[in-house]
C-alpha cells in the first residue's frame, strides 16, 4: 500500500508517536476510500490479536501516510496457540455436555441404559438384532439430546 493509494482491505497501524490521535492503538482495516478521506475499522488490538470492536474512524488521506502497514489479524496465530485454544474449546464443550446430562439425571441414566442394552444386549437377550440396533440409536439420540439441551 502506498500512502497516496490506499485500497479497501489494506491493514494499517496508527503511528505510535501520535498521542493526540483519537484512534486506539491496534490494527485497522481500510473499509472505505474517498477523495480526501479513508474510513478504517479497528480489527486488531495493539498486540495484533483479532478484536470485534465495531470502532470505525475516518482519517485524512494525508494523515494515512504516517500509518504503518500491518498484518491481517485474521488467522495469523501460531500453531501452538491454535492447538491450545482448540483443546480449551473441547474441554468447555465437554463440561457443557456433562452439565446438560446432569440437569436431568434420571433421563440421562435411562438414555445411557438404552445405549448399553442396545450395544451389549445380544449377550443376554434373544431378540432380533434390528431391535437392539433401534434401542442403541434411541439411547444415543437421547444422550445427545440431553447433553445438548439439558
C-alpha positions, 0 to 999 in steps of 0.5 A, a space after each residue: 500500500 502506498 500512502 497516496 493509494 490506499 485500497 479497501 482491505 489494506 491493514 494499517 497501524 496508527 503511528 505510535 508517536 501520535 498521542 493526540 490521535 483519537 484512534 486506539 492503538 491496534 490494527 485497522 482495516 481500510 473499509 472505505 476510500 474517498 477523495 480526501 478521506 479513508 474510513 478504517 475499522 479497528 480489527 486488531 488490538 495493539 498486540 495484533 490479536 483479532 478484536 470485534 470492536 465495531 470502532 470505525 474512524 475516518 482519517 485524512 488521506 494525508 494523515 494515512 501516510 504516517 500509518 504503518 502497514 500491518 498484518 491481517 489479524 485474521 488467522 495469523 496465530 501460531 500453531 501452538 496457540 491454535 492447538 491450545 485454544 482448540 483443546 480449551 474449546 473441547 474441554 468447555 464443550 465437554 463440561 457443557 455436555 456433562 452439565 446438560 446430562 446432569 440437569 436431568 439425571 434420571 433421563 440421562 441414566 435411562 438414555 445411557 441404559 438404552 445405549 448399553 442394552 442396545 450395544 451389549 444386549 445380544 449377550 443376554 437377550 434373544 431378540 432380533 438384532 434390528 431391535 437392539 440396533 433401534 434401542 442403541 440409536 434411541 439411547 444415543 439420540 437421547 444422550 445427545 439430546 440431553 447433553 445438548 439441551 439439558 
